[in-house]
Amino acid sequence: MKPFRILLAEDDDDDTFLFQEALEQIPIKAELTVTENGMELMKVLKSGVPKPDLIFLDMNMPVKNGLECLEDIRNFNGFENIPIVILSTSVARYLWESAYKNGANRYVQKPTSFTGLVEILKKCISPENDASPDVEQFLITN
């Protein structure tokens, strides 16, 4: 069985560590690739490596933020249908509405607990996950 490929763009080392630890709590064979900013992310996507099954984008990254990456990915041939989850500490309406309009599949407020992060990952990775939720299911808050 091929691994579930996840690409995470996250500039905070602590958040990356917690994400990796939470992913290990889920009974799935996962392959995680981490990039530290949006420019690095786009280089990885254009490098010809196997396409990810799911992309997590931190909203506030240096060089290129999550919304800028989202727009680039959605305009990149062959990546239009890959599920993308935006991760952010902020749930400001203008941010999540912009993510929704630009093709993100979920906008997740970064959980305040490790257990919360595990639950969010389970929800995003689940085969029953609706890849195009309506706006009420799009925003996931603490």
MODELLER restraints for C-alpha pairs under 7 A, 6 or more apart:
rsr = mdl.restraints
at = mdl.atoms
rsr.add(forms.Gaussian(group=physical.xy_distance, feature=features.Distance(at['CA:3:A'], at['CA:29:A']), mean=5.01, stdev=0.5))
rsr.add(forms.Gaussian(group=physical.xy_distance, feature=features.Distance(at['CA:3:A'], at['CA:30:A']), mean=5.00, stdev=0.5))
rsr.add(forms.Gaussian(group=physical.xy_distance, feature=features.Distance(at['CA:3:A'], at['CA:31:A']), mean=5.85, stdev=0.5))
rsr.add(forms.Gaussian(group=physical.xy_distance, feature=features.Distance(at['CA:4:A'], at['CA:29:A']), mean=6.15, stdev=0.5))
rsr.add(forms.Gaussian(group=physical.xy_distance, feature=features.Distance(at['CA:4:A'], at['CA:30:A']), mean=4.60, stdev=0.5))
rsr.add(forms.Gaussian(group=physical.xy_distance, feature=features.Distance(at['CA:4:A'], at['CA:31:A']), mean=5.99, stdev=0.5))
rsr.add(forms.Gaussian(group=physical.xy_distance, feature=features.Distance(at['CA:4:A'], at['CA:53:A']), mean=6.20, stdev=0.5))
rsr.add(forms.Gaussian(group=physical.xy_distance, feature=features.Distance(at['CA:5:A'], at['CA:30:A']), mean=5.89, stdev=0.5))
rsr.add(forms.Gaussian(group=physical.xy_distance, feature=features.Distance(at['CA:5:A'], at['CA:31:A']), mean=4.83, stdev=0.5))
rsr.add(forms.Gaussian(group=physical.xy_distance, feature=features.Distance(at['CA:5:A'], at['CA:32:A']), mean=6.14, stdev=0.5))
rsr.add(forms.Gaussian(group=physical.xy_distance, feature=features.Distance(at['CA:5:A'], at['CA:52:A']), mean=4.71, stdev=0.5))
rsr.add(forms.Gaussian(group=physical.xy_distance, feature=features.Distance(at['CA:5:A'], at['CA:53:A']), mean=5.08, stdev=0.5))
rsr.add(forms.Gaussian(group=physical.xy_distance, feature=features.Distance(at['CA:5:A'], at['CA:54:A']), mean=6.65, stdev=0.5))
rsr.add(forms.Gaussian(group=physical.xy_distance, feature=features.Distance(at['CA:6:A'], at['CA:31:A']), mean=6.06, stdev=0.5))
rsr.add(forms.Gaussian(group=physical.xy_distance, feature=features.Distance(at['CA:6:A'], at['CA:32:A']), mean=4.87, stdev=0.5))
rsr.add(forms.Gaussian(group=physical.xy_distance, feature=features.Distance(at['CA:6:A'], at['CA:33:A']), mean=6.31, stdev=0.5))
rsr.add(forms.Gaussian(group=physical.xy_distance, feature=features.Distance(at['CA:6:A'], at['CA:52:A']), mean=5.42, stdev=0.5))
rsr.add(forms.Gaussian(group=physical.xy_distance, feature=features.Distance(at['CA:6:A'], at['CA:53:A']), mean=5.97, stdev=0.5))
rsr.add(forms.Gaussian(group=physical.xy_distance, feature=features.Distance(at['CA:6:A'], at['CA:54:A']), mean=5.03, stdev=0.5))
rsr.add(forms.Gaussian(group=physical.xy_distance, feature=features.Distance(at['CA:6:A'], at['CA:55:A']), mean=5.82, stdev=0.5))
rsr.add(forms.Gaussian(group=physical.xy_distance, feature=features.Distance(at['CA:7:A'], at['CA:32:A']), mean=5.83, stdev=0.5))
rsr.add(forms.Gaussian(group=physical.xy_distance, feature=features.Distance(at['CA:7:A'], at['CA:33:A']), mean=4.83, stdev=0.5))
rsr.add(forms.Gaussian(group=physical.xy_distance, feature=features.Distance(at['CA:7:A'], at['CA:34:A']), mean=5.93, stdev=0.5))
rsr.add(forms.Gaussian(group=physical.xy_distance, feature=features.Distance(at['CA:7:A'], at['CA:52:A']), mean=6.08, stdev=0.5))
rsr.add(forms.Gaussian(group=physical.xy_distance, feature=features.Distance(at['CA:7:A'], at['CA:54:A']), mean=6.45, stdev=0.5))
rsr.add(forms.Gaussian(group=physical.xy_distance, feature=features.Distance(at['CA:7:A'], at['CA:55:A']), mean=4.79, stdev=0.5))
rsr.add(forms.Gaussian(group=physical.xy_distance, feature=features.Distance(at['CA:7:A'], at['CA:56:A']), mean=6.21, stdev=0.5))
rsr.add(forms.Gaussian(group=physical.xy_distance, feature=features.Distance(at['CA:8:A'], at['CA:33:A']), mean=6.18, stdev=0.5))
rsr.add(forms.Gaussian(group=physical.xy_distance, feature=features.Distance(at['CA:8:A'], at['CA:34:A']), mean=4.80, stdev=0.5))
rsr.add(forms.Gaussian(group=physical.xy_distance, feature=features.Distance(at['CA:8:A'], at['CA:35:A']), mean=6.27, stdev=0.5))
rsr.add(forms.Gaussian(group=physical.xy_distance, feature=features.Distance(at['CA:8:A'], at['CA:55:A']), mean=5.97, stdev=0.5))
rsr.add(forms.Gaussian(group=physical.xy_distance, feature=features.Distance(at['CA:8:A'], at['CA:56:A']), mean=4.77, stdev=0.5))
rsr.add(forms.Gaussian(group=physical.xy_distance, feature=features.Distance(at['CA:8:A'], at['CA:57:A']), mean=6.13, stdev=0.5))
rsr.add(forms.Gaussian(group=physical.xy_distance, feature=features.Distance(at['CA:9:A'], at['CA:34:A']), mean=5.82, stdev=0.5))
rsr.add(forms.Gaussian(group=physical.xy_distance, feature=features.Distance(at['CA:9:A'], at['CA:35:A']), mean=4.74, stdev=0.5))
rsr.add(forms.Gaussian(group=physical.xy_distance, feature=features.Distance(at['CA:9:A'], at['CA:36:A']), mean=5.69, stdev=0.5))
rsr.add(forms.Gaussian(group=physical.xy_distance, feature=features.Distance(at['CA:9:A'], at['CA:37:A']), mean=5.90, stdev=0.5))
rsr.add(forms.Gaussian(group=physical.xy_distance, feature=features.Distance(at['CA:9:A'], at['CA:38:A']), mean=6.70, stdev=0.5))
rsr.add(forms.Gaussian(group=physical.xy_distance, feature=features.Distance(at['CA:9:A'], at['CA:41:A']), mean=6.35, stdev=0.5))
rsr.add(forms.Gaussian(group=physical.xy_distance, feature=features.Distance(at['CA:9:A'], at['CA:56:A']), mean=6.26, stdev=0.5))
rsr.add(forms.Gaussian(group=physical.xy_distance, feature=features.Distance(at['CA:9:A'], at['CA:57:A']), mean=5.00, stdev=0.5))
rsr.add(forms.Gaussian(group=physical.xy_distance, feature=features.Distance(at['CA:9:A'], at['CA:58:A']), mean=5.96, stdev=0.5))
rsr.add(forms.Gaussian(group=physical.xy_distance, feature=features.Distance(at['CA:10:A'], at['CA:16:A']), mean=6.38, stdev=0.5))
rsr.add(forms.Gaussian(group=physical.xy_distance, feature=features.Distance(at['CA:10:A'], at['CA:35:A']), mean=6.34, stdev=0.5))
rsr.add(forms.Gaussian(group=physical.xy_distance, feature=features.Distance(at['CA:10:A'], at['CA:36:A']), mean=5.15, stdev=0.5))
rsr.add(forms.Gaussian(group=physical.xy_distance, feature=features.Distance(at['CA:10:A'], at['CA:37:A']), mean=6.35, stdev=0.5))
rsr.add(forms.Gaussian(group=physical.xy_distance, feature=features.Distance(at['CA:10:A'], at['CA:57:A']), mean=6.68, stdev=0.5))
rsr.add(forms.Gaussian(group=physical.xy_distance, feature=features.Distance(at['CA:10:A'], at['CA:58:A']), mean=5.25, stdev=0.5))
rsr.add(forms.Gaussian(group=physical.xy_distance, feature=features.Distance(at['CA:10:A'], at['CA:61:A']), mean=6.89, stdev=0.5))
rsr.add(forms.Gaussian(group=physical.xy_distance, feature=features.Distance(at['CA:11:A'], at['CA:36:A']), mean=4.41, stdev=0.5))
rsr.add(forms.Gaussian(group=physical.xy_distance, feature=features.Distance(at['CA:11:A'], at['CA:37:A']), mean=5.88, stdev=0.5))
rsr.add(forms.Gaussian(group=physical.xy_distance, feature=features.Distance(at['CA:11:A'], at['CA:61:A']), mean=5.93, stdev=0.5))
rsr.add(forms.Gaussian(group=physical.xy_distance, feature=features.Distance(at['CA:22:A'], at['CA:114:A']), mean=6.92, stdev=0.5))
rsr.add(forms.Gaussian(group=physical.xy_distance, feature=features.Distance(at['CA:22:A'], at['CA:117:A']), mean=6.47, stdev=0.5))
rsr.add(forms.Gaussian(group=physical.xy_distance, feature=features.Distance(at['CA:22:A'], at['CA:118:A']), mean=5.00, stdev=0.5))
rsr.add(forms.Gaussian(group=physical.xy_distance, feature=features.Distance(at['CA:23:A'], at['CA:118:A']), mean=6.81, stdev=0.5))
rsr.add(forms.Gaussian(group=physical.xy_distance, feature=features.Distance(at['CA:23:A'], at['CA:121:A']), mean=6.99, stdev=0.5))
rsr.add(forms.Gaussian(group=physical.xy_distance, feature=features.Distance(at['CA:25:A'], at['CA:118:A']), mean=6.91, stdev=0.5))
rsr.add(forms.Gaussian(group=physical.xy_distance, feature=features.Distance(at['CA:26:A'], at['CA:122:A']), mean=6.80, stdev=0.5))
rsr.add(forms.Gaussian(group=physical.xy_distance, feature=features.Distance(at['CA:35:A'], at['CA:41:A']), mean=5.53, stdev=0.5))
rsr.add(forms.Gaussian(group=physical.xy_distance, feature=features.Distance(at['CA:37:A'], at['CA:61:A']), mean=5.71, stdev=0.5))
rsr.add(forms.Gaussian(group=physical.xy_distance, feature=features.Distance(at['CA:37:A'], at['CA:62:A']), mean=6.12, stdev=0.5))
rsr.add(forms.Gaussian(group=physical.xy_distance, feature=features.Distance(at['CA:37:A'], at['CA:63:A']), mean=6.49, stdev=0.5))
rsr.add(forms.Gaussian(group=physical.xy_distance, feature=features.Distance(at['CA:37:A'], at['CA:64:A']), mean=6.52, stdev=0.5))
rsr.add(forms.Gaussian(group=physical.xy_distance, feature=features.Distance(at['CA:38:A'], at['CA:63:A']), mean=6.50, stdev=0.5))
rsr.add(forms.Gaussian(group=physical.xy_distance, feature=features.Distance(at['CA:38:A'], at['CA:64:A']), mean=4.66, stdev=0.5))
rsr.add(forms.Gaussian(group=physical.xy_distance, feature=features.Distance(at['CA:38:A'], at['CA:65:A']), mean=6.20, stdev=0.5))
rsr.add(forms.Gaussian(group=physical.xy_distance, feature=features.Distance(at['CA:38:A'], at['CA:69:A']), mean=5.84, stdev=0.5))
rsr.add(forms.Gaussian(group=physical.xy_distance, feature=features.Distance(at['CA:39:A'], at['CA:63:A']), mean=6.65, stdev=0.5))
rsr.add(forms.Gaussian(group=physical.xy_distance, feature=features.Distance(at['CA:39:A'], at['CA:64:A']), mean=6.20, stdev=0.5))
rsr.add(forms.Gaussian(group=physical.xy_distance, feature=features.Distance(at['CA:53:A'], at['CA:82:A']), mean=6.30, stdev=0.5))
rsr.add(forms.Gaussian(group=physical.xy_distance, feature=features.Distance(at['CA:54:A'], at['CA:82:A']), mean=6.13, stdev=0.5))
rsr.add(forms.Gaussian(group=physical.xy_distance, feature=features.Distance(at['CA:54:A'], at['CA:83:A']), mean=5.15, stdev=0.5))
rsr.add(forms.Gaussian(group=physical.xy_distance, feature=features.Distance(at['CA:54:A'], at['CA:84:A']), mean=6.05, stdev=0.5))
rsr.add(forms.Gaussian(group=physical.xy_distance, feature=features.Distance(at['CA:55:A'], at['CA:83:A']), mean=6.32, stdev=0.5))
rsr.add(forms.Gaussian(group=physical.xy_distance, feature=features.Distance(at['CA:55:A'], at['CA:84:A']), mean=4.75, stdev=0.5))
rsr.add(forms.Gaussian(group=physical.xy_distance, feature=features.Distance(at['CA:55:A'], at['CA:85:A']), mean=6.19, stdev=0.5))
rsr.add(forms.Gaussian(group=physical.xy_distance, feature=features.Distance(at['CA:56:A'], at['CA:84:A']), mean=5.84, stdev=0.5))
rsr.add(forms.Gaussian(group=physical.xy_distance, feature=features.Distance(at['CA:56:A'], at['CA:85:A']), mean=4.75, stdev=0.5))
rsr.add(forms.Gaussian(group=physical.xy_distance, feature=features.Distance(at['CA:56:A'], at['CA:86:A']), mean=5.87, stdev=0.5))
rsr.add(forms.Gaussian(group=physical.xy_distance, feature=features.Distance(at['CA:56:A'], at['CA:87:A']), mean=6.79, stdev=0.5))
rsr.add(forms.Gaussian(group=physical.xy_distance, feature=features.Distance(at['CA:57:A'], at['CA:66:A']), mean=5.34, stdev=0.5))
rsr.add(forms.Gaussian(group=physical.xy_distance, feature=features.Distance(at['CA:57:A'], at['CA:85:A']), mean=6.16, stdev=0.5))
rsr.add(forms.Gaussian(group=physical.xy_distance, feature=features.Distance(at['CA:57:A'], at['CA:86:A']), mean=4.83, stdev=0.5))
rsr.add(forms.Gaussian(group=physical.xy_distance, feature=features.Distance(at['CA:57:A'], at['CA:87:A']), mean=5.84, stdev=0.5))
rsr.add(forms.Gaussian(group=physical.xy_distance, feature=features.Distance(at['CA:58:A'], at['CA:66:A']), mean=5.49, stdev=0.5))
rsr.add(forms.Gaussian(group=physical.xy_distance, feature=features.Distance(at['CA:58:A'], at['CA:86:A']), mean=5.93, stdev=0.5))
rsr.add(forms.Gaussian(group=physical.xy_distance, feature=features.Distance(at['CA:58:A'], at['CA:87:A']), mean=4.74, stdev=0.5))
rsr.add(forms.Gaussian(group=physical.xy_distance, feature=features.Distance(at['CA:58:A'], at['CA:88:A']), mean=6.02, stdev=0.5))
rsr.add(forms.Gaussian(group=physical.xy_distance, feature=features.Distance(at['CA:59:A'], at['CA:65:A']), mean=5.63, stdev=0.5))
rsr.add(forms.Gaussian(group=physical.xy_distance, feature=features.Distance(at['CA:59:A'], at['CA:66:A']), mean=4.12, stdev=0.5))
rsr.add(forms.Gaussian(group=physical.xy_distance, feature=features.Distance(at['CA:59:A'], at['CA:67:A']), mean=6.62, stdev=0.5))
rsr.add(forms.Gaussian(group=physical.xy_distance, feature=features.Distance(at['CA:59:A'], at['CA:86:A']), mean=6.19, stdev=0.5))
rsr.add(forms.Gaussian(group=physical.xy_distance, feature=features.Distance(at['CA:59:A'], at['CA:87:A']), mean=5.82, stdev=0.5))
rsr.add(forms.Gaussian(group=physical.xy_distance, feature=features.Distance(at['CA:59:A'], at['CA:88:A']), mean=5.24, stdev=0.5))
rsr.add(forms.Gaussian(group=physical.xy_distance, feature=features.Distance(at['CA:60:A'], at['CA:66:A']), mean=6.38, stdev=0.5))
rsr.add(forms.Gaussian(group=physical.xy_distance, feature=features.Distance(at['CA:66:A'], at['CA:86:A']), mean=6.76, stdev=0.5))
rsr.add(forms.Gaussian(group=physical.xy_distance, feature=features.Distance(at['CA:67:A'], at['CA:99:A']), mean=6.37, stdev=0.5))
rsr.add(forms.Gaussian(group=physical.xy_distance, feature=features.Distance(at['CA:70:A'], at['CA:104:A']), mean=6.93, stdev=0.5))
rsr.add(forms.Gaussian(group=physical.xy_distance, feature=features.Distance(at['CA:71:A'], at['CA:102:A']), mean=6.31, stdev=0.5))
rsr.add(forms.Gaussian(group=physical.xy_distance, feature=features.Distance(at['CA:73:A'], at['CA:79:A']), mean=6.16, stdev=0.5))
rsr.add(forms.Gaussian(group=physical.xy_distance, feature=features.Distance(at['CA:73:A'], at['CA:80:A']), mean=6.97, stdev=0.5))
rsr.add(forms.Gaussian(group=physical.xy_distance, feature=features.Distance(at['CA:74:A'], at['CA:80:A']), mean=4.76, stdev=0.5))
rsr.add(forms.Gaussian(group=physical.xy_distance, feature=features.Distance(at['CA:74:A'], at['CA:103:A']), mean=6.98, stdev=0.5))
rsr.add(forms.Gaussian(group=physical.xy_distance, feature=features.Distance(at['CA:83:A'], at['CA:105:A']), mean=5.76, stdev=0.5))
rsr.add(forms.Gaussian(group=physical.xy_distance, feature=features.Distance(at['CA:83:A'], at['CA:131:A']), mean=6.30, stdev=0.5))
rsr.add(forms.Gaussian(group=physical.xy_distance, feature=features.Distance(at['CA:84:A'], at['CA:104:A']), mean=5.18, stdev=0.5))
rsr.add(forms.Gaussian(group=physical.xy_distance, feature=features.Distance(at['CA:84:A'], at['CA:105:A']), mean=5.35, stdev=0.5))
rsr.add(forms.Gaussian(group=physical.xy_distance, feature=features.Distance(at['CA:84:A'], at['CA:106:A']), mean=6.78, stdev=0.5))
rsr.add(forms.Gaussian(group=physical.xy_distance, feature=features.Distance(at['CA:85:A'], at['CA:104:A']), mean=6.10, stdev=0.5))
rsr.add(forms.Gaussian(group=physical.xy_distance, feature=features.Distance(at['CA:85:A'], at['CA:105:A']), mean=5.78, stdev=0.5))
rsr.add(forms.Gaussian(group=physical.xy_distance, feature=features.Distance(at['CA:85:A'], at['CA:106:A']), mean=4.72, stdev=0.5))
rsr.add(forms.Gaussian(group=physical.xy_distance, feature=features.Distance(at['CA:85:A'], at['CA:107:A']), mean=5.77, stdev=0.5))
rsr.add(forms.Gaussian(group=physical.xy_distance, feature=features.Distance(at['CA:86:A'], at['CA:104:A']), mean=6.93, stdev=0.5))
rsr.add(forms.Gaussian(group=physical.xy_distance, feature=features.Distance(at['CA:86:A'], at['CA:106:A']), mean=6.25, stdev=0.5))
rsr.add(forms.Gaussian(group=physical.xy_distance, feature=features.Distance(at['CA:86:A'], at['CA:107:A']), mean=4.73, stdev=0.5))
rsr.add(forms.Gaussian(group=physical.xy_distance, feature=features.Distance(at['CA:86:A'], at['CA:108:A']), mean=6.00, stdev=0.5))
rsr.add(forms.Gaussian(group=physical.xy_distance, feature=features.Distance(at['CA:87:A'], at['CA:107:A']), mean=6.20, stdev=0.5))
rsr.add(forms.Gaussian(group=physical.xy_distance, feature=features.Distance(at['CA:87:A'], at['CA:108:A']), mean=4.98, stdev=0.5))
rsr.add(forms.Gaussian(group=physical.xy_distance, feature=features.Distance(at['CA:87:A'], at['CA:109:A']), mean=5.96, stdev=0.5))
rsr.add(forms.Gaussian(group=physical.xy_distance, feature=features.Distance(at['CA:87:A'], at['CA:110:A']), mean=5.87, stdev=0.5))
rsr.add(forms.Gaussian(group=physical.xy_distance, feature=features.Distance(at['CA:88:A'], at['CA:108:A']), mean=6.33, stdev=0.5))
rsr.add(forms.Gaussian(group=physical.xy_distance, feature=features.Distance(at['CA:88:A'], at['CA:109:A']), mean=5.06, stdev=0.5))
rsr.add(forms.Gaussian(group=physical.xy_distance, feature=features.Distance(at['CA:88:A'], at['CA:110:A']), mean=5.47, stdev=0.5))
rsr.add(forms.Gaussian(group=physical.xy_distance, feature=features.Distance(at['CA:89:A'], at['CA:109:A']), mean=5.25, stdev=0.5))
rsr.add(forms.Gaussian(group=physical.xy_distance, feature=features.Distance(at['CA:89:A'], at['CA:110:A']), mean=5.23, stdev=0.5))
rsr.add(forms.Gaussian(group=physical.xy_distance, feature=features.Distance(at['CA:90:A'], at['CA:109:A']), mean=6.41, stdev=0.5))
rsr.add(forms.Gaussian(group=physical.xy_distance, feature=features.Distance(at['CA:91:A'], at['CA:109:A']), mean=6.31, stdev=0.5))
rsr.add(forms.Gaussian(group=physical.xy_distance, feature=features.Distance(at['CA:96:A'], at['CA:107:A']), mean=6.15, stdev=0.5))
rsr.add(forms.Gaussian(group=physical.xy_distance, feature=features.Distance(at['CA:105:A'], at['CA:131:A']), mean=5.94, stdev=0.5))
rsr.add(forms.Gaussian(group=physical.xy_distance, feature=features.Distance(at['CA:105:A'], at['CA:132:A']), mean=5.70, stdev=0.5))
rsr.add(forms.Gaussian(group=physical.xy_distance, feature=features.Distance(at['CA:105:A'], at['CA:133:A']), mean=6.83, stdev=0.5))
rsr.add(forms.Gaussian(group=physical.xy_distance, feature=features.Distance(at['CA:105:A'], at['CA:138:A']), mean=6.63, stdev=0.5))
rsr.add(forms.Gaussian(group=physical.xy_distance, feature=features.Distance(at['CA:106:A'], at['CA:138:A']), mean=4.73, stdev=0.5))
rsr.add(forms.Gaussian(group=physical.xy_distance, feature=features.Distance(at['CA:106:A'], at['CA:139:A']), mean=6.15, stdev=0.5))
rsr.add(forms.Gaussian(group=physical.xy_distance, feature=features.Distance(at['CA:107:A'], at['CA:138:A']), mean=5.97, stdev=0.5))
rsr.add(forms.Gaussian(group=physical.xy_distance, feature=features.Distance(at['CA:107:A'], at['CA:139:A']), mean=4.92, stdev=0.5))
rsr.add(forms.Gaussian(group=physical.xy_distance, feature=features.Distance(at['CA:107:A'], at['CA:140:A']), mean=6.19, stdev=0.5))
rsr.add(forms.Gaussian(group=physical.xy_distance, feature=features.Distance(at['CA:108:A'], at['CA:139:A']), mean=6.01, stdev=0.5))
rsr.add(forms.Gaussian(group=physical.xy_distance, feature=features.Distance(at['CA:108:A'], at['CA:140:A']), mean=4.74, stdev=0.5))
rsr.add(forms.Gaussian(group=physical.xy_distance, feature=features.Distance(at['CA:108:A'], at['CA:141:A']), mean=6.13, stdev=0.5))
rsr.add(forms.Gaussian(group=physical.xy_distance, feature=features.Distance(at['CA:109:A'], at['CA:140:A']), mean=6.14, stdev=0.5))
rsr.add(forms.Gaussian(group=physical.xy_distance, feature=features.Distance(at['CA:109:A'], at['CA:141:A']), mean=4.94, stdev=0.5))
rsr.add(forms.Gaussian(group=physical.xy_distance, feature=features.Distance(at['CA:109:A'], at['CA:142:A']), mean=6.49, stdev=0.5))
rsr.add(forms.Gaussian(group=physical.xy_distance, feature=features.Distance(at['CA:111:A'], at['CA:117:A']), mean=5.49, stdev=0.5))
rsr.add(forms.Gaussian(group=physical.xy_distance, feature=features.Distance(at['CA:111:A'], at['CA:142:A']), mean=5.78, stdev=0.5))
rsr.add(forms.Gaussian(group=physical.xy_distance, feature=features.Distance(at['CA:123:A'], at['CA:129:A']), mean=6.59, stdev=0.5))
